[in-house]
Amino acid sequence: MSIHTEKFAEYLKYDVAREGQPLQRMVFVPHPLAGEPSTVLKQYVNGKDPTTGKPVMQEIIDALTKPLSVVETKTGISETKRVRLLEPDTEDNLRQLFNKNGWTDGLPIVLPTEDKVAEMLAGTNRSPDEVVGKMFWSYTVEQVAVNAVMAGAKPEYFPVILALAASETPPLSTSTSSMAGMAVVNGPIRKAIGMNYEVGALGPYNEANSTIGRAWGFIARNCGGYQPWPERYCGSVGNPLNFSNIVFAENEERSPWKPFHVRKGFKEDESVVSLFGTGWSKIDCMGAITYRPLHEEALILMKAFPPSTPKATFVMDPTAAWKTYREGFETPEELAEWLKENIKWTVKDYWATDYVRTFVMRDAQNGIEPYATWLRLPEDELIQPWLYGRGIETVVVGGETNAFCQVYDMPYVRSISIDQFMPNKTYKPAEPGKDDPFINPVPGAVPIKPSEPKPPSKPSEPEPPSDDDCST
Amino acid sequence: MKRYLFTISCLFVFLFVLLISSIALATSPLPEHAQKEDAKLITVLNPLGQPPPVELIPMAPRLDTLEGKTVYLVDQGFGKPSGVLFLEHIQAWFAENMPSVTTIIKEKSGSYGQDDPELWQEIKNNGGDAVIVTYGH
């Protein structure tokens, strides 16, 4: 039997059912348990289960000794059947239904009628009933299209959305700590569908970026099973990034380095989306760097990240990227190696963090290296936790109004081809006023990618800071 | 003349009643089903994915009594050290109220989300009769 805090009583009804023991014997004590003093914990043990009003210890004894019911010994398979179409209803009633069931983010959606979904499906070469991925739940191409319609996406965005779905990487987490994820698009499709990789690329200033990101969240929630509390999602405070998540294209043309997808083994003319796993934190660099080189500023900032499983992704404006390049980092990997070597913690500070005590301490006590050795070192000894982390990545985006960079504690997970989901059409870059960038529908045609202009050998220096709001 | 006036009056009364009835009919709410039939109905697709089939796992057999038995108290690791402190109070309760019960406190290895099959095997090998697992938060 198990003991939990009362806050999770509703959540656990769903959770134990998913694990095959819908009547799991559980006892609840008040919430929270973590961080409470011994006197309070003693009251929990000698007190009553807040969900039943019965003494905790009597419930524990009963849970271990009362004979099992027939239902508790039941074996077999439990299956959930899904219907494809919902009951016909008015538009208003359907909107209420979607909101009430937690299928939306609370903002208006486009209702997924059969016509709208058919239009979306025309944006790919894949069969509607093909299972394209699995998170907690599996989902078909059509189910992904339903959520893409709801998010307000256009059919030409659908190959990117399908690639996100096929990555099986959600931008949400079930963690109580309210995480968000990031996706970066590279290659010709950025221009073909009009994604933003310049001023405000991470903000609400572009239809493709916004609706693709919103669709990614709907896919996790509805297709993948990340349903709202208390069914699955537990983020206590919530995360505003989850409205459209962090989805943007890389500014390949203005970067001093090879495009991100090329550094991950793809060809320059391939369209690729790269996924960065969920994280909690973002740190901003001031941008107007005058006192020290950018990489030294980054070193100071990154000491704020928890050192338990260190991971980070730099999101750099091209101006900041070129500044870093001129500081001697010919590749982002060189910057990553320098930071890993130079982010140092004292043993005392390292073992004092909650993250380390929760995630690392028991491994150290069980002899797992290097943590076991670190546990034996003098308190003032310096250690390099980032050498044992999940890596440091860099992507370049922005409109060069500031030599700015952000650092997210989101680790690189994987990159996935978008081209494999392209419709059997050729395409060209979007033009203002032209909605459909796809032309010449030819069954079986191989997509033709426009060539990208080469980046300049050296961009112009950033303008000196002015007194207006845009300078910081 | 009287007959003519009577006929005209009846006609006015009839028209008045007809007018009132029409207004009442036009302003009275329709039943919900009638409203729904009148409004344009649309059909939309279900946005939900497919949950996997769940294999039902029968619960472990229960003990007749805890008297004379060995009960392992396992902390899953979140919120250390509160989880272990909490288990120490359960251990103290058994020592005071059911002294024939042997209680052994264990901390699961790894972070809170990781399985620890070695611990489960250790409990079996050492004659554990029951396990209580706490999930602190």
Interface residues (C-beta under 8 A of the other chain):
Chain A: M1 S2 I3 H4 T5 K7 F8 A17 R18 E19 G20 Q21 P22 L23 Q24 R25 V29 H31 P32 L33 A34 G35 E36 S38 L41 K42 Y44 V45 N46 M57 I60 I61 L64 T65 K66 P67 L68 E72 T73 K74 T75 G76 I77 S78 E79 T80 R82 V83 R84 L85 L86 P88 D89 T90 E91 N93 L94 F98 W103 L111 P112 T113 E114 V117 M135 F136 W137 S138 Y139 E142 Q143 V146 N147 M150 T176 F218 N222 C223 G224 G225 R357 T358 F359 V360 M361 R362 D363 N366
Chain B: K36 A39 K40 L41 I42 T43 V44 L45 N46 P47 L48 G49 Q50 P51 P52 P53 V54 E55 L56 I57 P58 M59 P61 R62 L63 D64 T65 L66 V71 G77 F78 G79 K80 S82 G83 L85 F86 H89 I90 W93 N97 E107 K108 S109 G110 S111 Y112 A130 V131 I132 V133 T134 Y135 G136 H137
